[in-house]
Amino acid sequence: MKELTASSLYQLKTVTNPVISPDGHQAIVVVTELNEEENTYESHLYVVNLKTSEKPTQLTFGKGSYGSPKWLPNGDGYTYLASMDGKKKQVFVKQGLAQEKQVTDEKQGVQTYALAADGASIVYSALYKETTKEESKPQPLVVDRMKYKSDARGLYDESIVRIGQVDLITNKQQWLTSDKGDSQLLDYSADGKHLLFASDRLDNKDFSFTSHAYILNIDTNKEQQVTKEPHVITGGAFSPDGQTVALLSHQREYENATLPNLVIYNLETGNISNLTEDFDQYLGDGAIGDFLQQSGSNGIRFSIDGDAIYSLVSNRGAVNVWRFALSGEKEKRTSTDAHTNGFDIFGSELYVTHSRVEEPSEFYRVNQQEAEFERLTTFNQKVEQTISFSVPEPFHLNREDGSFVEGWLMKPTNYEDGHSYPLIVEVHGGPHAMYANTYFHEFQMLTAKGYGVLYTNPRGSHGYGQAFVDAVRGDYGGGDFKDLMEILDHAVETHTWIDQERIGLTGGSYGGFMTNWAVGHTNRFKAAVTQRSISNWISFYGVSDIGYYFSDWQIKAELDDIETLWNHSPLKYVAHVETPLLILHGENDLRCPIEQGEQLFIALKRLGKDTRFIRFPEANHELSRSGKPNLRIERLEAILGWFERYLKA
């Protein structure tokens, strides 16, 4: 068997976004891989015959990214989003033997789109800007508000997200929204006459965290406001008859730690019902990883009869499909302990794309009677047959007071009884995310090189209910740090193969904060790697794209409470750091700006500490997940190289 390396990423594929044909005989999936020569990502559409065992057929071939497929109603074609030859994403239609046809032409590209049930039109969201004279020289950016940048969009110009419609027969295009702020596309009614969207419509855009949902009658241009109170809306869907709307939303009761609810609005009677009021689990895919691409078919959706809604639910490291009946019954429709990242339904049949720690994402049919997954694609089979993967064991710390910490422990791939091995503790970002039983390339690379890996979900993580996810707010470096250290103690006490003199630590974003915090409060770790981290909450307040409100939400301190912000800042404790620390940061990170890593490096270096700073060009906060392929490999090799230097016997 071959050894898995950082560069093995180039051999792996992700299979996501399944959509079933109208007759139930075929499915289209999106297959994504890294192109080493072009230093980019390539995604293509494949059709899978659900009635035979024949090999999937590739549908798209150009250089670029193809995704978000949707079948035309007669099944003889499909629509998709594509960016080819470096151009922005646009919507295309491919029908029968005819050449594919581009149906949108947005200068800044299309973000999302929805296809009418009759296949005659689409609605889509795109950045829109009033036409101005093209400037050939650099221009200054005039800033009048705090929300003027984001890690995803960069520095804001005057563009806003609008929703447009294209008639696929006449090619006529029209804008359906003209709000001064962004409009969020939620759904398109089956009759193609009504648009469900969200907009905040507030004058103060700096604090526009909630929205109202609206229904627009496209023929009459009349709006109906759906929500009575503003919500944070993360998803929405029309019922097949258009008389009911479902929203995945919350009202910020716990700020960004609030679990969303599935709320039903009857448009005829005005009745509102919360289907998940007593459901203390996270609706959505909360799993965090470094591998999946184009996982776009995981929103809420109604059943064909309109009597129920399907949604992914994240719980204790697993993501499953659930059915929520409008009458109130709840039913778990898949029973995996791993990661369902996309799904589609045909009648009573359920199809998913699914990943587990030792298996990159593939396409499956779910046998619901036997709770089994039937694998329908083998895009990663060659790699699976030639490379050994480490399979984790679930790991729990149960305390006498009833509290607990949950995680997974991976042995080195070449593990042999009687030998001792170094261990790497991994801390996820968020903090409101969830480590799950899904493929994580970084973990497999480390185990292949002879390291054990312990990854955990301390308080603040999704998957364990509202009280658990909220418990970290205002307590960064307190109970969360206790969870991390105590589950590590438990691992060392119960697994004699772990060499307690050779333990490393790493994490990114919030995990980077925790890495910085830990090395300033304990000498337990022999080496550490902090990634895209927070070191100083005082400066973070003013430089991060979210700092001016996130600091209040998470640390529960405004800028006039310098003492609290400083007490929670790892930078305050640099004099105590004895652990060799590698600092990794992206130059274009606007979420945790690079000055956070820079301050930490200079403070440590000034004190003569053992540290190194690596800056990644053209990289934002998403480097580890969607950064340029060569930089992702460089990052992985830097992590491994640091631990090889300090932890290998």
N, C-alpha and C positions, 0 to 999 in steps of 0.2 A: 504494500500500500504506500502511496505517496504521502509526503508530509504537507499539510495545509500551510500556506504562507500568506502574507499580506497580499501578494500578487494573485493569489487564487481567486480574488474577487473578479478578475477578468474572465474566469471560466464559468462563473455562476450566473444564473438567470432568475428573475422574479416573474412569477405568473400571477396576474391580478385581474381585477375588473371583469368578472364573468357576466355575460349577457346571453340569455337563451332566446332562440329564434321563435317567431310566433307559432310555429307548428310543433315546437318542442323537440325537433330532430337534431338541431345544431346549437352550438354555442360559440361565441367569439370571446377570446381572452387576449389580454395584453401581455406581451413577453418583453422584458427589459433586460439589457445587458450593457456593460461598460465597453466602449470601443477604445482600445489602447492606442491604436494608431492615430485616431482623430482626437483623442483625449476628451471624449464626450460620452453621452448616453445615447443608446439607440433603443427605441421601443417599436415593436411591430405587432400587427394584428394577426392572429391565427384563428382559423375556424376548426372546431372539434366536432366530429360526427358522434352524436350521443347514442346512436343505434348500432354502431359497429365499433370495432377495435382498430380501425385504420388510423394511421399516423396523422396528426394535425397538419392542416395545409396553411402555409403562409399566404396572407392576403396583401401585405404591403411590402415594398422593397426599397424605396428610396432612402437616402441618408437623412436621418432626422428622427423625430419623435412622433409616434402615432398613438393615440389613446382615446379614451371616452367613447367607445363604440356604442351605437344604438341601432337596432334592426329597424328597417322600414316595415310598415304593417303587413305588407304582402310577402315578406320574407325574401324578396329577390334582390335585396341590397341593404345598405347600411350607411350610417353617417359616422363621422369621427372628427376629432381634433388632430391637427398635424402641424408641426413646424419643420419645414424642409429647407435644406441648404442655408441654414442660419437665419431664416425668416421667422417672423412672429407666428404664433399659433392661429390658425383659421379653421373654420368648419368646412368639411368636404362631404360630398355625397357620391357614393358608388352604387350604381344600379345596373343589374344584369351585366351584359358584356360591354356596356358603354364605358368610356373613359371617366375617371373620377372628375368631379366638378367642384371647384371652389365656390362656396356660396356666401362667404363673408370676406371683407377686405378692410379690416380695422388696423390702423397704423400701429397701434400698440398691442395688437393681438387680442384674441378672445380668451377669456378666463374659463368660463363654464357655459354650457348650453343645455337646452332641453328640446326634445322633439315632440311635436303634436302627435296624438294617437293615430290620426289619419295620414300622417306623414307629409302633410301639405305645407308645413311651416315649422320654423324653429324660433325660439327666443334664446338670447345669449347675453352675457355680461361682458363688458369691455371698458377699459379706460378711455375716457372721452375728454377732449380738450378743444376749446374754441380755436379755430384756425387763426394763426398769427404769422407774421412775417418770419421766414426762416432766418435764423441767426447763424452766421458762419464763424463768429468769434465767441469765445466764452463770455457768459453773462453772469453777473452776481445774482445770488438767490436772496430775495427779500423775504424775511421771516416775520410774521405777525402773530403767530400762535405757537403753543408748545408742541402740538401734534403736527410736526412738519417733516417727519421722517419715519421710516419703519425698516426693520431688518429685511423684510421681503421686498418692499418697493424702493428702498433707498430714500434719497431726498425727494420730497414731494414737489412737483410742479403744480400747475393749476388743473391737472387732470382729476376727474371724478369717475367713479364706476357707474355707468349707465346700463340700462337693459334695452336691447333692441330686438326687433323681429324681422325675419326674412321670409317672404313667401317663396317657397321652393319651386312653384310653378311659374310665377311671373318675375321672380328675382327682385321684387320690390322690397326695399328696406325702409324701416321707420324706427325712430327712437320712441320707446314707450314710457320712459321716465325722464324727468328733467329736474330732479331735486338738486339742490346746491351741494348736498353731500352724497356719499356713496349709496347705491341701491344694491341690495343683496338678493340675487335670484334664488327663489326657494323651489318653485314648481310651476308647471304649465298644465292647465286643465286638459282633460281628455278631448274636449270639443275644440281645443285650440283657440278659445275665445276669451279666456281669463288667465291672468298672470297673478301668481302669488309671490310677493316680494316683501322685503323689510327695509325700512329707512328710519333714521333717527330724527331728521328734520328739526334739529336743535341749532340754535344760533351759536352756542358755545361748543365747537367741535372738539375742544381739548378734552372734554369729559363726556363724550358721546359713546357710552359703553352699552346703552340699551336702545332698543328700537321698538317701533310698532310694526305689526304685520298688516299688509294691505292686499286687497284683491282689486285688480284693475280689469274692468270690462273693456276689452280692446276695441270693440265695435263702437261703443258709445263714449269711450274715454272717461267713464265715471268710476270713481273709487269707492270701496267699502273698507272701512277700518275694522280689522278683525279683533285685535287685542284691545282690552279696556285699560290695561296698565302697561307701561313699557317693560320690555323683557330683554334679556340677552338671548338672542335667537340663534341656535346653531343648526337648525334643520327644519324643513317643512314639507308637507305633501297634501295634495288634493285627493279626496276619495274619487273612485271611478265615476260616480254620478255628479261630482262637483258640488255636492250639498254639504260636505263636511271638510274641515281643514284640521290637520294634525300639526302641531308645532313641538319641536324639541327646544325647551327654553327654561330659563330661571330668572329670578328677580334680584340676583346678587345678594342673597341673604348672608352668604359667607364670601362675598366678593368672587374672585376667580377660583375659589375652592368649592363653589356651590355645585352640587350635583344637578344636572338638568332633569326636568320632568317631561313626560309625554302628555300634552294637553290637547283635548279635542274641543273644537268649536263647531257647533251645529249652526250653519248659516241661515237656516229657515227659522228655527225656534230661538236662536240666541243662547241656547244652553251651553255651558262650559263644564267639562269634566276632566279631572286629572287622573289618568290611568295608572300613575306610578306614585301616588301620594304616600303609600305605605311600602314602597319598593326601594330599599336602601342600597341600591347598586348603581354603578355608573353606566348610563346609556351612551354608547358610542365605543369606538376602538381606542382605548387608553394605552395600549401596548406601545412601548418605546423600543427602538432598535436602530441598527445601522445598515440595513440591507434593502428593505422593501422600497419599490418605486411604483408610481402610478396606481396606488391603491384607492381607486375612485368610486367603487360601487358599494359603498358601505353606509349610505344614508337611510333614513326611515322611508318606508313605503307601505301602501295599503295592499291588502289582499285583493284578489280579482273581484270578490263579492263585496268588498268594502266593509266587511264586518270586523276586520282586525288590522293591526299594524305590525310590521316586522322591523326589528332593530337589532343591531349588535349590542351586547352587554358585556362589560369587562368586570371580572370578579376573580380575585385571588390568583392572578397570573394567567387566567384563561379568558378568551374572548369567544362568546357563543352567540348564536342567533336565537332570539326570543320572539314569541308571538303574543301580542297584547290585544285581546278581544275588546271591542268597544263596550261589551256588556260587563267587563271587569276581570274576566279570567286571564291568567298569565300562564304561558307554557314555554318551557325551554325546548327549542327544536333541534339543537345539536348538543352533544354531550362530550365535547373534547376538553382535554386539560391543556390544550395548546392555543393557537392563535388563528382564529377565523378573521381574515382581513377583507373579505368581500363576499357577496352572496347574490343569488337571483333565484326566483321562484317560477315554476311552471306547473300550474294546477296544484297537485299535492306533492310534487317533486321539488326538492331543494338542492341547489348546487352552490358550492363554495370554493373560494381559493383559501388555502390553509397552509400554515407554516408551523413547524416545531423546531426545537433547538438543534436537532441533528438533521433537519430536512428543510431546505429552502422552499419557498412557496410553490405549490402546484395546485391543479384544478381537480376537484372531487365531486362525485355524486354522493349524497347523504342517504343511507338506508336508515330511515327513521325508526323502523320497527326493531331493528337490531342495533341501533345506535352506532353504526359502522360507517366509515368513509371509504368509498370505492375510488381509487385513484384513476384519473382519466388522462393525465399527461405525465410525461417523463422527461421534461426538458433538462433536468439536472441529474438524470440517472447515471450518466458516464462519470460525473464527479463523485456521486454517491458510491459508486462501485470501486473507485480508485483511491479515495481519500477517507481516512478514518476520522470520525467525529466523536467528540466527548458527549456523553449523555448525562445530564445533571440529575441529582437526586433532590427531591423537595426537602427543605430544611426549616425547622421551626424552633423558636425559642418561646416557651410558655412560662410566664411568671406567676408567682403565687397570688398576685393581686388580680389575676385574670387578663392582664394585658399580654400581648404577644408581638413577635416580629417574625415575618415569614420571608423565606428566600430559597435559593437553590445553590447547591455545592457541586462543582464540576471537578472531577479528578483529571490529572494530566492524561493525555491520550495514550501515552506509553506507560501508564501506571503499572507498577509491580509491587506486590505485597512485600513488606519488610523494608521498603525504601522510604526516605523522607523527601518532601518536595516543597518548594516555595509556594506561597499563596498570594494572589492578587485580589483585593477587595474592590468591587466596582460599585459606584454610587450613581444613580440615574439623575437626570435633570428634572426640571419642572418648577417646584418639587412635585406638582400634581400630575404625575405620570405613573406608569406601572411597568416594572420589569415583568416579562411574561415568558411563557414557554414558547419562544419563537427563535428563529435563527438569528444569531448575533455573531458577525464575522470576527470582531475583535476578541470575543471570548474564545472562539475556536482556534484562532491564531495563537493565543497565549497557552491554551492547553496543549496544542501541538508542539510547542516549544518546551514543554515540561513543567508548566505552572498549573496549580489548581486555581480555580476562580470561584469566589463567593460573591453572589449578587443578591441584593435584598430589597424589600419594600418597607422602609421605615415609615413612621408616622408622617403624614403629608401625602402619601401615595394614594392613587386611585385603586379601587378594587376591594376596599374593606369598609365601605360605608361613609356617611357624611361626617360623623364625629372624628373618624380616623383621618380623613383627608384634611379636615380643618385644624387638626391638633398642632400642626407645625407653625401656624401663623402667630407671630409675636414671640416665637420661641426658637428661632433659628440658632443652632448651636447648643440647644438644651436637650430636650427629650429626643430629638432626632439623632443627635450625636450619641446619646446614651443607647438608643436602639442599635446603632451601627456597632458600637464597641462591645455591647453585651452579646450580640449574636456572633461576633467574631470570637469572643471568649468561649462561647458555647461550642463553636466549630472546633477550636483548638483542643478543648477539653474532651471532645467526643470522637475526634479523628486523629489518631496517633501519627498518621502519615504527614500531617502538616508540620513543617519546621517553623516553630514560632519565632525563631531568630531571623527568618527570611520572609517577612510579610510586606507586601506593597499595597499601595492605595492609588486609585485614580477615579476621575469622574469629570463630567462636563456640565457647564451652566450651573444650576444649583449643585450638581455633583462636584463641580469645580470649587464652588464656595465651600462645600463640606470638606473637600480635600485640603483647602487652605486652612480652614478652621481646625481640622484634626491635627495637622502637623504643628500648629501653634499651641496645641493643648495636650499633646502626648508625643512621646518618643517611641511609641509602639511600632511604627512603620520604618522599615529600613530604607525605603525609597518611595517617592510619590510623583505622580504626574497630574498636574492640574490643567484643565482644558476649558477655554472660553469662559473663564471664571469671573466671580465677583470677589473683590478684595476690600473695597472701600464703599460702604453704603452712602457716605456723605457725597462723594463725587458722582456715584452711580445715579443719585437723585436727579442730577442735572444733565448727564451725558447720554444715558440710555434712552432709547425710543419710548420705553415704558416707565422710566425711573420715577417720574414725578407723581405717579399714582401707585405703581407696584410697591414702592418702599412703604407707603402707608398701608396698603393691603397686607403685605407680608411681614414687615417688621413692626407695623403699627406705630410708625413714627413719621411725622412731617419734618421738614427741613429745620424747623425751629427747635426740634428735639435732638440736637447734635449729640448729646451724651448717649442716648439710646442707639442712634445710628452707629456711633463709633464703638460702642460696647459690642455690637454685633458684627463689627468689621474685622476680618482676619488680619488686616494690615496692622491693627493695634498690637498684635501679639507676635510680630515677626522676630523680636529679640529672643523668643523662646524656641524658635524653629531650629531643630538639629537634623531634621530629615532632609537628605538631598532631594531637591524639588525641581522637576522639569516643568516649564510653563509653555503651553501651546496656545496660540491665539490667532484668529483670522484678522487680517488688516481691515476688512470691510464689515466687521461685526458691529452692528448698531444696537443689538439687544444687550450684550455685555461688551461695551466698546473696549478696544485694545488697550486703552489707558489703564484699565483695571489690571491687566497682566503686567503692563509696563511699570506701574507703581510698585507692584509686588516685587518684581525683579530688581528694580533699583534699590528698594529698601533692604532686600536680602543681600544683594551684592555689596552694598555699602557697609553692611555688618560682617562681611567676609564669609557669608554662608555659601554652601555648595548648591549652586543653582545654574540653570541655563534657560534661555528664552528663545523660542522659535516662532517667527512670525510668518504666517501663510498668506501670500499675495492673492488678491482677487477672491478672498474667502470671507463669507459672512458667518452667521451663527450656525448655519446648517452644514458646515464643512464635513463632518463625519458621516452625514447621511446623503447629501446631494452635491457636495463640492466637486471640483474638477477631479476626475479619476486619479491623475498622477499625484495630486495633493492628498487625496484620501490614502493612497499607498504610502506616501512619505510620512503622513501622520501616524499610521499604524506602525511603521518601521521605527519611528522615533520613540514611540511608547515602548515597543519591545526592546530597542537598544538601551534605553535607560534602565529597564529592569534587568536586562542581561548584565549590565555593568555592575549593578549593586546587589542583585539577589542570587545570582548563580554562585554555587559553592566554589 
